[in-house]
Amino acid sequence: MSKGISSQLILPKGRGFGLKDGVLDKDQFRKVIPVLAAKVPPEKAGVLLKAPALKRALIDVPKVKSVARGPDQQRLVLFRYTDQADLSPEALEFLQSESAELVSHELTFDYDYWSSDEVIHAILPEELEAEAPSGFAVVGHIAHLNLRPQYLPYKHVIGQVILDKNPSVRTVVNKLDNISTQFRVFSMELLAGDPDFVVTQSENDCRFTFDFREVYWNSRLHTEHERLIAKFSKQDLIADVFAGVGPFAIPAAKKGCAVLANDLNPSSFKYLTLNIAENKVGALVRAFCEDGREFIRQAFNRAWDEPLAPVLPPKIRRTEQKEIRAGERPAPPPGPPRNRIGHFVMNLPDTAILFLDAFRGVLSRANAGERDLSGLYGEASMPMIHTHCFTRELEPAKAEEDIRLRVEEQIGHALGEDATFHWVRSVAPQKEMYCVSFRLPRAVAFAS
Ligand SMILES: C[S@@+](CC[C@H](N)C(=O)[O-])C[C@H]1O[C@@H](n2cnc3c(N)ncnc32)[C@H](O)[C@@H]1O
């Protein structure tokens, strides 16, 4: 019995195959495999494909059609074998009854046929094959890898394969260090493709443009962004202390919220401003580029001095719009301008808790000056503070205790029973990310 074609369609693994002088040699991936075929007129091809006698003999190879074009307008129904002797007597008898002629046909498989994993496993030497890199994150058109040191000699080849095999990827980069800088950016090197690092990424029905080398972006936070935005009502005024390029601020504004959005990184501020304009929420978002502590100290005063856009009126039906234009119906009155902050968002998990002391006395006369904000901020109308943080405690109860103590130390006040501790994700084996949400105690904000 001859070998079935599936067994010939396997690339070697762990053999350093497909490279020439350390560079990808696509020609080496070309394979020509002869298969047995039944030559029939076009109208007969369907009959053969449906025949029970041939069912087990038909070709069954991913991405290969069972029928190919033959000479003289004929069709070739392909089998999984190369040799006529491998067909069952029933199959042969059926083919004879249909006057099908058995011929040999060549199938060509080239570099494009193989999956990214198959090519990478073939290229790597044996000792690196078992744990070959398989995953990567995608931000806009950039595929972003985090290669371990032993794979670095193959980094450009791996990058090239990922580029070739993923049509939406135009640039492949490798992360060079851990995020440790103040602005949470990491350096990266180009492995393959265009040296173009300005991406456009969609999230929560908004489009974000930014230079991936210069600002923080993490697509894994998508659900966390969505979760907090769902907590805001469209009447709310939000203060986003570490706004980045706007993944909380801009979708919140799309929902109808007014937003004060801040980021100290000038590049984040530049793209935040651009994204506000591109998503057409300029009437609702005001952007700042200052230190988070200073932003918190000024936010209440700014909202009081220059209230933000009023709540949008409810959507008006077309017929009503016509009547309003014709003067037959009064236009709905705009809501009151928004001057009371309902939520603070503080997503800088490494150090956000350390900024909480900025809320101490923030509404006191010493900070608010002549403004009397005591009527606006009552016990029940104090803003909610959502602070992201890391903890080394893996057990939820211990994590909660650790975070609670650190927050209380900064605000100088006990957290109420209504404080919530939401687990966001595991960042590293011993590092969990949480979001603690609590209502700013009035006594803290008005403390002198
Ligand atoms: C973890 S990122 C979060 C960005 C965005 N909110 C998000 O969810 O993707 C933290 C942001 O805080 C900014 N940042 C760091 N230190 C800051 C500071 N002292 N004041 C204001 N922003 C700061 C960084 O530039 C970065 O954009």
The ligand as a Tripos MOL2 file, in Angstrom:
@<TRIPOS>MOLECULE
LIG
   27    29     1     0     0
SMALL
NO_CHARGES

@<TRIPOS>ATOM
      1 C1         -1.6210   52.4330   32.9500 C.3       1 LIG1
      2 S1         -1.7420   53.8350   31.9220 S.3       1 LIG1
      3 C2         -3.5040   53.9170   31.7420 C.3       1 LIG1
      4 C3         -3.9420   54.6840   30.5420 C.3       1 LIG1
      5 C4         -5.4380   54.5540   30.2430 C.3       1 LIG1
      6 N1         -6.2560   55.0950   31.3000 N.3       1 LIG1
      7 C5         -5.8070   53.1040   29.9910 C.2       1 LIG1
      8 O1         -6.6620   52.5720   30.7020 O.co2     1 LIG1
      9 O2         -5.2710   52.5070   29.0570 O.co2     1 LIG1
     10 C6         -1.3380   55.1250   33.0160 C.3       1 LIG1
     11 C7         -1.2130   56.4940   32.4020 C.3       1 LIG1
     12 O3         -0.8220   57.4070   33.4180 O.3       1 LIG1
     13 C8          0.0580   58.3670   32.8760 C.3       1 LIG1
     14 N2          0.8460   58.9300   33.9830 N.ar      1 LIG1
     15 C9          1.9220   58.4200   34.5960 C.ar      1 LIG1
     16 N3          2.3060   59.1930   35.6140 N.ar      1 LIG1
     17 C10         1.4310   60.2280   35.6690 C.ar      1 LIG1
     18 C11         1.2810   61.3430   36.5210 C.ar      1 LIG1
     19 N4          2.1180   61.5580   37.5330 N.pl3     1 LIG1
     20 N5          0.2640   62.1690   36.3110 N.ar      1 LIG1
     21 C12        -0.6100   61.9760   35.2750 C.ar      1 LIG1
     22 N6         -0.4960   60.9520   34.4280 N.ar      1 LIG1
     23 C13         0.4930   60.0650   34.6240 C.ar      1 LIG1
     24 C14         0.8700   57.6050   31.8600 C.3       1 LIG1
     25 O4          1.3900   58.4600   30.8810 O.3       1 LIG1
     26 C15        -0.1720   56.6090   31.3120 C.3       1 LIG1
     27 O5         -0.7680   57.1080   30.1540 O.3       1 LIG1
@<TRIPOS>BOND
     1     1     2 1
     2     2     3 1
     3     2    10 1
     4     3     4 1
     5     4     5 1
     6     5     6 1
     7     5     7 1
     8     7     8 2
     9     7     9 1
    10    10    11 1
    11    11    12 1
    12    11    26 1
    13    12    13 1
    14    13    14 1
    15    13    24 1
    16    14    15 ar
    17    14    23 ar
    18    15    16 ar
    19    16    17 ar
    20    17    18 ar
    21    17    23 ar
    22    18    19 1
    23    18    20 ar
    24    20    21 ar
    25    21    22 ar
    26    22    23 ar
    27    24    25 1
    28    24    26 1
    29    26    27 1
@<TRIPOS>SUBSTRUCTURE
     1 LIG1         1 GROUP 0 **** ****
